[in-house]
Amino acid sequence: MIEFFTKLLDSTDPLILNGALEVLRQICEDTPPRELDPIDGPKPLNVLVPRLIQFFGHPNEELRQKTLEIMNFVLFSTPTIIVSNFDAFLQVCKE
């Protein structure tokens, strides 16, 4: 399910972006960490986190806020995910 909503982040429609980020926030809030980043199988966070990092600089404040909320859940539940995206994360923090 994360994969589907991550694909919606390619939209330019603010309503679709807002809805996708809200659903992703709820998924990350309600899903146990082992299911967000399973040991075996697909790793949806490896696709989601880089996309979220791109939203840190989005002009829409509401979208940036939702992005930060999702990242908060992700980082606390699976802190190792930031390691593979650390350079991109640092880059947007500098901006």
Secondary structure as GFF3:
##gff-version 3
##sequence-region A 1 95
A	DSSP	alpha_helix	2	8	.	.	.	ID=ss1
A	DSSP	alpha_helix	14	30	.	.	.	ID=ss2
A	DSSP	alpha_helix	33	36	.	.	.	ID=ss3
A	DSSP	alpha_helix	45	54	.	.	.	ID=ss4
A	DSSP	three_ten_helix	55	57	.	.	.	ID=ss5
A	DSSP	alpha_helix	61	77	.	.	.	ID=ss6
A	DSSP	three_ten_helix	79	85	.	.	.	ID=ss7
A	DSSP	alpha_helix	86	94	.	.	.	ID=ss8
###
